[in-house]
Amino acid sequence: MRRYFEISVRAGFIVLGFVFCVSSVAHAQTSTTVSAKKTARPQIASSSEREIQTRRKVLFQRMLEAPDDLDTAFEYAGLSIQAGDLEAAISTLERMLIFSPGLPRLQLELGLLYFRLSAHETARAYFEAAISGPDVPEEVRAKVRNYLDGIHDAGKKTRLSGQARLGIRYQTNANRGPEDDRIILNGLAFRLNPNALNDDDANVYAAGSFHVSHKLPQQGTSLEFDLVAYGAKQFRHDNFDIAQAEATFGPAFDLGRFGWDNAALGIYGIASGAFLYQNYYATYVGAGARIVSQINARSVVSAKIEHRSKFFQNSVNTPRATDRDGHELRGQLIFRHIYNPMLTFNATATGAVNKAERGYLSYMDYTFTAGPTVSFSSPFKDGGKWVFGTSLGISQRVFDAPDPIINVNMKQRDLELFGRASLNIPIKNGISVLAEAEYRDVHSNYALRKHDNFVGTISFVKVW
């Protein structure tokens, strides 16, 4: 019975470890992206949006009456930018150039707006014109050079981005064990070995994600490669040492050609592998598809569906791992809404069907998480923006058949509640310190599966 318990815990730990890896790295799996075409992030709070729109109407009428009034035009363009209507701002500023040709301020603003719309060559022309004069301040020249460098990078056929993390993680229940050593198995009372009870531990870990995008000759088409990896070394429970990685590769298509602006579709193959306690443990292969759409100036929705075939490897420590061979079908929906430049709301819904050789290892699960992300100025001078995020979640898992060792008449049903909080503190050169805390509480009709766990993490993050 102890051997069975250890196998179950290890398998669960592999899954949780990989979920931690994927969720904690910014560039998760396919990085099919959406570039704004006709909308942009609004720079106003929801409560003031009506007032700004009212003011824009007044200013628009005034511009019709006095088209050479630069102050009115500048105010209208500024409010249009705040409202996310970049095209209105561009048309206003370009009309102002008729009355004030060569004005560096106008050229700089137009360069910034076209850059935000990914019209890089037009942005380049305005930027170069803005710094062509002899009296341009050096800080303006430096700002423009940064944007010109960004345009140069965007024009490359192949682009690389990524994120790497290195940190330490503490858990109050590292082995996901129960508190009570007295259990009932098919009506008979047993006492668990002390090694099977909950126990705390810490680990050092490294995680990373790497994305390569290569533009194809066809407009709006690219090849995308992503690699997500995670490894952890426990301080005491070395039988939970893990190393795993997943790679995805496939084409991405801009859906604008089909009349769906601000949307992209990615289709990709999946391959992953995992080591557990120095032994090769599992291989996953499959395929997926993902759609990302910016539905308005404030909101982005992404949806994906993935299928994986699962192949496990028996070892001395996991002699019946192949009982888990099978497949998984997983769907996910992510919603992101920007209330204002400081506050963002995020919600994720996930559902999955896992089939294994043994019915008591097959299950369906559903997970929902939601919470805000807040950015604010550093309390220290020139400290950059700090980002605080928090979320609450609920997950339910229902197994297909009873576990004959625990209860031949009752299928396992688990309900998990969890909460997370994080604080990202930038240092410099793309490096930041990330502190995280998480609490999980699992309720189950199988007493052996009931447990809770507090996780605390501190890590260094490098983004490029």
Secondary structure, DSSP 8 states (H G I E B T S, - for coil): -HHHHHHHHHHHHHHHHHHHHHHHSSS-S-------SS-----S-GGGHHHHHHHHHHHHHHHHH-TT-HHHHHHHHHHHHHTT-HHHHHHHHHHHHHHSTT-HHHHHHHHHHHHHTT-HHHHHHHHHHHT-STT--HHHHHHHHHHHHHHHHHT-SEEEEEEEEEEEEEETTTT---S-SEEEETTEEEE--GGGS---EEEEEEEEEEEEEEE-SSTTEEEEEEEEEEEEEESS-GGG-EEEEEEEEEEEEEGGGGT-TTEEEEEEEEEEEEEETTEEEEEEEEEEEEEEEE-SSSEEEEEEEEEEEEEE---SS-TTGGGG-EEEEEEEEEEEEEEETTEEEEEEEEEEEEEESSGGG-EEEEEEEEEEEEEEE-SSTT--EEEEEEEEEEEEEEEEEE-TTT-TT-EEEEEEEEEEEEEEEEEETTEEEEEEEEEEEEEESSGGG-EEEEEEEEEEEEE-
